[in-house]
Amino acid sequence: MENIYQKVIDLPDGRQITIETGKLAKQADGSVVVKMGKTMLLATVVSAKEAGEEVDFVPLSVEYKEKFAAMGRFPGGFMKRETKPSDYEILVARLVDRALRPLFPEDYHAETFVTINLISAEKDIIPDALAGLAASAALTISDVPFNGPISEVRVGRIDGKFILNPTYKQLEQSDIDIMVGASADNILMVEGELKEVSENDLLEAIKFAHQAIKPMCEAQKELAALAGKGLKRTYSHEMNDEEIRKQIWESTYDRVYAIGKAGMSKQERNRAFEEILEELLEKYAGEEDEPAKSVMIKRYYHDVQKKALRNLILNENLRVDGRKPDEIRPISCEIDYLPAAHGSALFTRGETQSLTTVTLGNKLDMKIIDEVMVQGTEQFVLHYNFPPFSTGDARPSRGLSRREIGHGNLAHRALKPVMPLTDNPYAIRVVSDILESNGSSSMATVCAGTLALMDAGIKIKRPVSGIAMGLISDPETNRFAVLSDILGDEDHLGDMDFKVAGTTEGITATQMDIKIDGLPYEVLARALEQAKAGRLYILSKMTEVISEPRPEMKPHTPRIVQIIIPKEMIGALIGPGGKIVQEIQNETDTTIVIEEVDSKGVVDVFADNKESIDAALKRINAIVAVPEVDKVYTGTVKSVTPFGAFVEILPGKEGLLHISEIEWRRLQSVEEVLKEGDQVEVKLIDYDQKSGKLKLSRKALLPRPPKK
């Protein structure tokens, strides 16, 4: 017998979301189906009963998978099955992970797997806005310890009006596209792109999202009660010894505080901290349960570090690198660092450094998108690489990490609103290689990307800079400090990681993760204002080097010339099986891309020198040219007959030069004047557009002899 339970959530615009449990995947610790229209997501959660040995963190894995059958489509490729996750699926999984992770108990160390499958899809409903709700509902009805529920929503804005979970069509008109994750009481996660929107408007969008999330959280609690579930399992994953905790605190706190106050470099500071830890581990070496005690000692020492470095900021307004809370690290900018690249820039901020390149290509170089919900091409792409040597780690670099995909996506969203994609025929690839990292490498990518684009001569709307903000707070004393341009340590030990990118006119992208309960909106507002000041300061340093795009692209940059031809001439230019266009490409050393747009033929001619482009354009214009009556052409005699000659005046267009139109005198044969292969100047005297017949005259260009 199936015991199926449902809850319905009514959205303000009349749409409904249904959460159902008890029908699918009943052997999982928790499973739900979330439905909106014809879109359905199945979310499951399974958690191990015991923790792995020496695990001292929350081993949470979140997967989001889209089934092609959900849209009635076949997967692409030879295998015709879903394989590795797409970038989009990874980004959705990260959004869900970032909202869930802060709500797991810190001492819960059992491996936990949350899987969300898109099993049915309606064309205009964006499923990622439902993924966080589905994952949280599965956790809420399970026995897995979880301090939820939470939900996620997307917010758009059209003509000043906020829209909850907009459709694809509505997003095209929206100047805001953000995802917000929250519990009933607190904002947990924000990410999205904006078209130069003000700080106050972003804050209002977050508040709008939170109001919509609250009833979704309540519905999950009601579903758990209705199903008689939600009682959490008991667990004991950590060994504790209060005497050792006290000893470690007393012996290390002052030393850690002093190291933090000394203003050392990242490497020096880490070595000093590691020396203290090694002393602690050596002190307790050889004791009973040494492996378990080692994990416990590291945990206690980490707590000391966190408390000492946070107190340094709150007590003395001093950070570990010697800066004040609102101070930005030293900035260095350089363009055209790589002379052979189409555009390049080196951006260094403190101990974070990005070497970024811009490469320009044609339409054949554009990224092809073939996902379940979205198909097409992407003209502008940004790739972010984070090699181990950037942090001094001795480990191999094998494959792309999810972090790299996430950071690259954030930088891409920051730059996209200022890109000239409609008036620019180029495919654009920006690549950021992080050479050093000590916090905020994604925002360094935004800055370096802006500089490299301007160096390449791409006419961006305005320069963009980015900054990462942090927060240190003490709920016991109600003290807090908002930190500008945070370090890696401040991100790890702090309460917030808030990245903001934008121009002088407004915000273009943001990403926020909050790690504490009850962050007031007033603190967020202060962080946004402090971020704006920092962002504008960084922009001033960047524009000292280059303030606007180069007027011309570099000499070695390939050129694209775009021309419009009549729709009916597309076939003539391509030729049978592509024969004509391939001949032109081979003979002129160019790449030619032809497509139909709005009932017109758009032709892009791509080459690395002007001579090749001019030669290709001459051939193309000859093919697509429409014969004009009374116009003079230089043609080639293709064949000779007793009654005249056939002359090709344009590629593929031959006309009859009758024997009576060759000269004023009467000819006995055409061969008296012309033979096959001769070049001859003729005038078009008649053109029948229906039949395509052309009548030519040579004698019309010759002086008429006097009458005898």
N, C-alpha and C positions, 0 to 999 in steps of 0.2 A: 504494500500500500504506500502511495506517495503522499507525503504531507507537504503540500506546496503553500508557501506564504508569500504575500505580495504587499508592497507599499507603493503608493502613487504620490509623486511630487508634482504639484501644479506650479508651472512657471508664470511670471507676471503677464506674459503675452498670450496665455491660453494653452500653450503646448504642455505636454505631460511627459514625465520620466517615470518609468516603472522599475522597481527593484524586486526581483523574485529569487527565492531560494527553495531548495528541497526537490528540484527536478533533475538538474544536471550535476555531474561530477560529485556525487554524494560521498565518495571515499576520501576526498580532500578534507583538510581540517576546517575549511570554510569555502563555500562557493556561492556565487550569485550571478544572475543574468540581469544586466541593466539594458533597458529598451527605451528608445525614443524614436517615434515614427517607425520606419522599417530597419533602423540601425540597432544592432544588438551586440553587446559585449559580454563574454563569459570571463569572469575573474575567479581565480582559485588561489588559496594559500595553503602551503604545507610547511610545517616546522618540525625539525628533529626533536626528539624527546630529550636528548642529552647534548651538551656542548662538547666540541672537540677539545682535546688537550691543549693547554697553554693558549687558548683563545681569549683575548681580553677586549674584544670589540663586538659590535652587533653585525654578524655576517648575513646581511640582507641582500637578496638578489631580486631585482624587478625586471621582468621581460614583458614587452608589448609586441604582439604579433598580429599581422593583418593577413587573413586568408583571401586569396584571389577569388575563390568561389563565392565569397560574400558579395561580390559585385558581378558574379557571372562571367569572370574573365579567366583566361589561361595565364599562368606565369610566363614571362619571356625566357629566352635562352634555350639551350639544347635539352636540358633535363626536364623542363616543364613542371617544376615543383618548387615550392618555397625553400630557399636555402638560407644563407646567412642574413641577419637582419639588415634592413636598409638604414641609411642615416636617419631618416624620419622616424622609424621605429625605435632606434636608439635614443633619439631626442625625447620622444614621448615617454619612454621608460625612465629617463633621467628626471623628467618633470615629476613623475609619480614618486620616484625614489626620494627626491629631495623634500617632498611634503610629508612622506611617511616616516622617514628615518629618525627625525628628532623626537617622535612620540613613542619609540620603543624604549623600554627601561635600559639604562646604561649597563646594568649587570645581567642582561639577558644575552647569552652568547651562543644559543643554538642556531644552527643554519636554518634560514627562513627563505622560502621561495614564493614570490608573488608573480603569477602569470596572468596576463590579460590578453584574450584573443578577440579580435574583431571577426564575428561569425556571420553577420548580415550587415549590409551597408546601403543606406539610401544616398543617392547621388549628391545632394546638396547639404547633408548634415555632416559636420566635421566631428569625427569620433573621438579625437584626443581630449576634447572637453569633458567627456564622460569617463575617461580612463581612471582618473583619481577617485571619483565617486565609487566606481566598481571595485577597485582595489581595497578601499577603506571599508566598504560594506562587507566584503569577504572576510576581512580581518575582524570586524566588529562582531560578526555572528560566530566566529571561531573561538577556540580556547587559547589562542596565542596571546600572550601579554601585549597589550597595545593601548596607549593612552589617547585613543581617538574618541569618536570618529572625526574624519576630515572630509573635505570635498574640494574639487577644483572646478573652476568655470573660466570661460573666455569672455573678455569684455571688448566690444568694439564701440565706435562712436561715429554716427553719421549726422551731419548738420547740428552738432552740439548735443545730440541725444545719445545716451549710453544704451547699448544693446547687449543683452545676455545671450551667450552662446550663438553668435551670428552665423549665418550660412556663408558658403564660399562667395556667393554673389554679393552679399552685404559687405564682406571683408574688402572687396575690391574698391568700395566707396568709402571705407572707414579710414580715419586718420589715427586710430589706436587699435592695436592688436596685442593684448596682453593676456597671459594665463595667470590666475591667482589661486593659490592653494591655502586653505585655512581651516582651523577648527571653529567651533561655535564661538570661541573666545578670542583666538589669536590668529594673526596673519603669519603664515609659515614660509611661503614661497611666492615670488613674483618673477615672471620673465616675459619679455615681449619687445616689439618694435613700435615706434611712434614716429609720426611725421612732424618732427620739430614741435613737440607739445610742451606746454609749461609744466613746472613742478607741481603747481596747485592742481592742474587738470589730471595729472597722473595720480595724485593722492585721492582725488574725488573718484577716479575709476576704481582704485583699490577698495575704497569704502563701499562703492556700489556692488562690487563683487562679493564683499564680505556679507552684506545684507542678504544676498541671494544664497550664500553657502549655509547660513544658519539653519533654515528649514530642512536642507538636505541632510545635515548632521542629525537633526531631530528625527527624521524619517528612518535613519539607520538604527538609532536606538530603539525606536518603536518596532522595527522589523525583528531585531534581536529578541525583544521581549515577547513578541507575537510567536516566534518560533521556539521560544523557551531556551534560547542559547545566549552566549555571551559570558558565561562563567569561565574565568581564566584559570589556566593550569598553575600549579605551584612549581617552583624550580629553585635550585640552589647552584649557581654556576661559578661562584667566586669564593675563594678561601680568604678569610680576614683575620687579622691579628692586631688588636688595638694597641698592644704594647709596641709592636714593630712600627705601626703607623706613627705613634707618638715619637719614637726614637728618630725616625727618618725626618719627621717635621722639625724636631729640635736641632738636629745636626746639619740640616741642609738649607733651611729657609733663608737664613741670613746670607749664606754664600751665594745662593741663587739670586737673591735680591741684588747683591753687590755686582754680580756678573751682568745682570740686566741693566744696571745703572752705569756700567763702565763704557757703554757706547761702542762695543766691539763690532767687527764685521760679522756677517752670518757664519762664515766658516770658523772664525775664532770663537764665537759664542757657542756654537754647537760642540766644538772640541772641549770647551770648558765645562759645559753641562754633562758631556759624556764621561769626563774624568770623574765627576762626582758620582755618577751612576755606577761606574766600574768599581769605585771604592766601596759602595754599598753592597754590590753583588759579591765582592771578594770577602766582605765582612761576614756575610751569611752563607758563604760557600761551605759545602761539606755537611750541612745540617740535613736532618730528615726532611723528606718532601722538598728537596732543593728545586726541582723544576717548577713546582706549583708556587713555592715561595718566591722564585725569581719573577714570575708573572706578577705576583702580589706586590713585590718591592718596586717594580717598574711602574705599576699603577699608582702606588702611593707617591712615588717621586714625581710622576707626571702631575698629580694633584698639587704638590708643592710648587712646581714650576708655574702652573696656571695661576695659583693664588698670588705668588710673589710678583710675577710680571704684571698682573692686573692691578695689584696694590700700588706698584710703582707708578702706573699711570694715574690712578685715582688719588694717591697721596701727594705726588710731586709733579703731576702734569708732565711727566717725562716718559718717553718711549725707549725701547731697547737700543735704538740706533741714535739716541740723543735728540730726537725731534720733539717739538711741541705737537699737540693733537691735530691742529689744522695745517701743519707744515708739510710741504711737498718735497720729496727727495730731489737732489740735483738732476737736471735734465740736459741731455746732449742730443742734438739732431744733426743728421747729415743726409744729403740726397746725392743721387748719381754715384753711389759708392761702387756699384758694379757697372762698369762702362759698357759692357756688351748686352746688358738687360734692357728691355724696353722702358723700364722705370724701376728705381730701387731707392731704398731709404734704410738708414740705420738709426734706430731710436733707443736711447738708453735712459732709464730713470732709476737712479740708485743702483741696485744690483740686479735689475731686470733689464734685459736687452733683447730687441727683436730686429732681425735682418729680414726685410720684406721686399719681395719682387713683384712686378707687374708684367704680365705677358699678354699681348694682344693677338687675337686670331680671327678667323672668319666664322661664318655660321656653321661650318662643318665641325668646328672645335667646341661648339656649345654643348653643355651637359645635357644628356638625354634623360628625362625622368619617365620611368615606367613603373609607377606604384599602383596599389590597389585603387586609391581614390583620385590620384593626380597623374596625368600624362602630359608630356610636352617637352619643351627645352628650357634651359636656364642660361641666360646670357652672361650673368655675372656670378662667379664662384669665388669663394675664399677658403683656403686650406691652411690649417694651423698645425705645426709640428713641434713636439715637445721632447727632444732627445734627452736621454739620461744625463749626458755630460752637462746639461744646463744647470743641474743642481749638484754636480759633483758626484753623481751616483755611478758606481762601477757595476753596471748590469747591461745586458744586451738590449737592443731596440728591435723588437720583432712585431711588426704589425701595428695597426692604428688602434689607439685606446679610445674608450668612450669619452674620456675627458677631453681628448683632442678634438673629437667631433663636436662636443658641446661648446668648448671655448671658441672653435672656429665658427660655429653657427652664431654665437653671440656677436662676434666681430662683424660677421657678414650682415647681420640684421642692423648693426649700428651704421654701416656704410651705405646700405642699399637705398635708404631714402634720399641720399644726395647724388646718386649715380644717374648719369644722363642716358638712360637705357632706350628711350623712345627715339632720340635724335642721334644715336650712336650706332653705327653698323658693326662695330667690333664685338667679338666675344672677349671677355676680360677675365683673367685669372690672377688673383692675388694670393701669394704664398708667404706666410709668416713663419720663419724659423727662429725659435726661441733659443738664443745662445747662452743666456744667463737668466735665472729665475729666482726672485725672492719676493713673490707676491705680485698680483695684478698683471700677469703676462697677457691675458686676453685684452686688457685695456691698452697695453703697450702695442699690441697688434693693431688696434683701431688707429692709434696715433701714427704708427709706421706705415700702415696702409694708406692713410690720407696723404702723407708726404710722398709715398711712392707713386700714387695715382697722379698727383700734381706734377711730379717729375716726369711722368710718362706723357703729359699733355692731355690727360682726360679731363674734360670740362665738368668737374663736379660742382654741384650747386654751392656748397660752402664747405670749409674744412671741418672735420669732426675730431674731437678728442675724447678720451675716456678716463675715468678714475674709479678706484675701488674704495669704498668707505667701510669702516668697521665701527663696532660699539663695544665698550666695556661698561658694565653696570653692576651695581651692588644693591640688591633689593632690601637688604637689611638697613642700609643707611640712606637709600634713595639717591645715591650718587651715580652719575654716569658721565662718560666721555665719548664723544663722537670723533672718530679718527679718520683723517684724510690720507689717501694713498697708503693703504695698509701693507705691511710685510706679511710673509708667509706665516711667521709665528703669531702675528696678531689675528690672522684669519683663523688659525687652528685654536688659539686660546680665547678668542673673542666670542661675542654673542650675536654677531651679524656680519654678513658679507654682502655688501650692497654695491653693485657695479652700475655706474651711470655713464652713458656716452651721449654726446650731443654737440650741437653747433652753438654759435652765439644766439641763435633764435629759439632753441629749445632742445628737448630730449629726443634722441632717435632710437635708443635701445636701453633696456635695463634688465638686471638680473639680481634678485635678492633672495637670500636664505637667512632665516631668523632661527636662532637656536635656543631662545628663552621664551617663557610664557609672559603674556601681558605687556608687550611692547606698545606704549602709547603712540597715538598718531602724531602727537606733538614732537616726539623724538624722531619719527620718520620725517616730519616736515623740516626739522632742524638738519637732519642728515642730508636731505635734498638741497637745502640752501647752501650748506657747507660744500656739498659736491659741486654745485654750480660755480661757486667761487674758485674751487680747485680746477675745475674743467676749463674755465676761462683763462686762468693763469697758465695752464699747460698749453692752451691754444696760442697764447701770446708768445711763448717760447718757440712753438712750431713755426709760426708765421714770421719770426725773425729770420728763418732760413729760407722759406718760400711761402709767399702769402696768397698766391693764386696759381692755377695751372699754367704750365709753359704755353706760350702762344702757338708753338709748333711742336709736333712730335719729333723725336730724335731721327737723324738721317737714316739709321739702320732699322727703324721701325717699319714693318710692312704697311703698305697703303691699301685702302679699300675705296673704290669709287662705286657709287650706287646710281643706277639709272632706271627709269621706268619705261617699259615698253607696252604696246597694246597686248591685251590678253590673248588675242588670236595669233600673235606672233611667237608665243612661247614654244609651240610645237616646231615652228620653222627654225628657231634658234637651237633647240635641242637636237633635232634631226632624227632620222630613223635609228632607234636603239641608242640614242645619244651620240651618234657619229659626228655631227657637226660641232657640237660644243666641245667634245673631246679633242677634235682636230685643232680647234682654236686654242685650247689649253696647252696642248703639246707644242704647238708652233710658236706660241707667245710666252711660254713658261709662266702661266698664270693659273689661278684657281677661280672658277666661275660657279656661283651658286644662283640658281633660278627658282623662284617660288611665286605662286599666285597669292596676292593679298588684295582684298577688296576689289575683285574683278580687274586687277591690273597685274602686269608682270613686273616683279622686282628683281633686278639683276645686280648682284654684287661681284665686282671684279677685284681680285686680291692678288697682289704681287709685291716683291721687295724693291721694285724700281719703277720709275715713271714710264720709261720707254716700253716696258712690257705691257703696262696698263693701257698706254696709248694705242699700241698695236692691236690689243684685244678689242678695245672700244671701236676702233676703225672697222674691224671685221664684224662686230656685233651690229653697229649702226648700218652697215651695208646690208646685212640680212634683214633687219627689221624695218628698213626704210620703205616707205610707200611710194611707188612711182608717181611722178608729177608730170602732167601734160605740159608741153612747151619747155621742159627742162632739158639741158644738154648733158649727155652722159658719154663717158669713154667706155666702150664695151669691147668684148672679144668675140670674134666670129667663131661660132661653134660648129656650124655646118653650112654647106652650100648646096642649093638646089637650082633647077633650071629657072624657077620663077623668083629667086631671091636668096637672101642669106639670113640665118637665125643668129642674132647677136645677143649675148648675155650682158645686160647693162647693170644688173645687181645680182648678188649671189642667189642662184636658183631662179632668176627671173630673166627669161629670154623673150625677145620680140622679133617680129618679122620685118626685115628691111627688104621691101619688094624691089625687084630689078628696076622698076620705073622710078624708085626713090633714091637710087644710088648716085646718079649724075643727071645733069640736065639733058645731056645727049642720049640718044637711044643706043642701048647696049645690045650686042648680039648674045653675050653670055656674061654671067656674074664674074667669072674668072678673069675677065679683062681688067677688073679693078681690085677684086677681093679674093682672098683664098683663106682656107681654114686656119685659125690661129692668129690672124691679123688683129691689131688694135685699131679701132675705128671710132671716130667721134660722130655721134648721132643725136638727133632731137626726137623726143617722144611726142608724136603728133596725135595719138589717140590711145585711150586706156579703157577697156571694157571691164569694170570691176566685177561683174557677175561671172564672166567667163575667164577673166584674168589675161585676155589677149592684149598684146602691146603692138602698136604700129609705129615703126621708126622711119626716119628720113635722114639721109645724108646730104641730099641735094639742097635741103632747106638751109644748110649751113654754108653752102657754096654760093658765090656771086652768080646771079642769073646773067647768062650771055645775052648780048644785044640781039634783037630780032634782025634777020637778014631781009 
